[in-house]
Amino acid sequence: MDQRIKEAVDLFTEVMIYGTERVIKSVDDPLWKEFSPEQMQMLKLISKEKRVTSSRLAVLQSVHKSAISSRSKKLLQKELIRIVQTEDKREKMLEITEAGKEILQQSDKVLTEYIEKLMSERIEDQEIDQFLTIFRKLKDVLKMDGV
């Protein structure tokens, strides 16, 4: 196995785990106190997927359906998502509401501002461009839009 690929996977995993922890601890915004990171991630996934089943969310978040059920309960109560009936009456799809889109927009803004501040002193513009190029290629390779 190419050691560079192993190192890339290890680095990516570490950045995701420790980066998420740092952001959660450092971002001081009422939104992040009201909703858990898992709920915010779920809202983001529902937004990306347009309409999605609980089963699909469980796969995407690598958790049991019961965890999805409890996460979605609060989002439904706050009217950030809604249940949509499909032609198959047994299948229920979740979709984001306008209120949910607004919350997601607020969260993205807070997160982007924090990351920008964190990176501005340590990462050059050229490095950000390289990062974007690599991640766009990686996304294409993984064909993430149609997963």
N, C-alpha and C positions, 0 to 999 in steps of 0.2 A: 504494500500500500504506500502511496506517495505520502511522505511525512508532512508535506505542506498542506495537503487536504485535511489530514488529521488535525494539524495545528489550527487550520482555519475553522474546522468544526468546533474544536475545543474553545477557541477564542470567541466565536459567535455565541456559543452556549453560555460562557462566562459573562459576556457583555449583556446578554438577555437576562440572566438571573440576577447578577449584581447591579446591573443598570436599572432594572425594574425596582429592585429593593431601594436603591439610592433615590430614584425619582419619587417613589411612594413616601419615603421619609422626608424628602427635601421640599417637595412642592406643597406650599401652604395655600390651599385654595378650598373654600367651603364645599365645592363640588366633590373633591376627593375625600372629604370626610363623610359626605352623604352616601356615596356609592363606593363599593369595594372595587379594587382593580379588576377582579374577575367579572363583575357586572359591567364595568366600562368596556372591557375587552369583548364581552358578549354583545353589547350594544353595537360596537364597531363591526363585529362579524355579521350581525343581522343587517346592518346598513350595507355592507359589502355584498352580501348574498341576495339582497332585495327581499326574498321570502325564503324561509328556512324552517325545517322541522327541528324539534328538540333533539331527535336522534342525531341529526347532522351536527348540531351545536355540540353535543356530547363528544362526538368524534373530533371536531375541530379544537375543542378545549381539553381533550384527553381526560374527561371525567365521566362518571356515571350519570345516567339520565336524571337521577334524583337531585344531583347537584344543579343541573340545568333548571330543574323544576323550581328549586328554592330561589335561584338567582333571578329567574324570569318573573317570579311572583311579585317581587318588589318593583321591577320595571313595569309590569302590568298595572300594579296599584298606582304608580306615579304617572301612568298613561304615556310612557316613553316607547312602549311597544304595544301591539295589539295582535289578537288571534284572528286569523283569516281562515274561513272555511273554504275548502276546495271541493271539486266535484266529487271526490272520494270523501264521503262524510266522516270516515274514520281518521283521515289525515288532517291534522291542524298545522297550519303554517304560522310562523311569527314574522311580523314585519315592523319596521320602525315607524313611529309617528312623527309629525312635524316637531312636536315637543322633544322627542328623542333626538331628532337631527340637531336641534338647537343645543341640547346638552352636550352632544358629541362634538359639535363645533366649538363650544366653550372649552371642553376638555382638551381638544386638539390644540387650541390656541395657547392654553396654559402650558401644555407639554412642550410645544414647539418653542415658546419663549424661554422656557427653562433650559432646554437642550441647546438652543442657540447661545444663551449666556454661558453655559458650561463649556461649549466648544470654541467660542469666539477667541478666547485667549490662547488656546492650545492647538487648534487645527486650522491649517491654511485653506484658503478657497480652493486651491488646486487639489488638495487632498479630499475635500468634500466632493468635487467633480469626479475624482477617481472612484470614490465610494459609490456615488450614484451610478456611474457607468457599470461597475461590477455588480451592484445589486439589481440593476435593470436586466443585465445578462442572466443573472442567477434566476430571477423571476421568470424570464422567458424559457430558460432551460427546464425549470420546474413546472411551467405552464400553469401558474397559480390561479389565473382567472377562471379556469374551467375545472378546478379540482373538485 
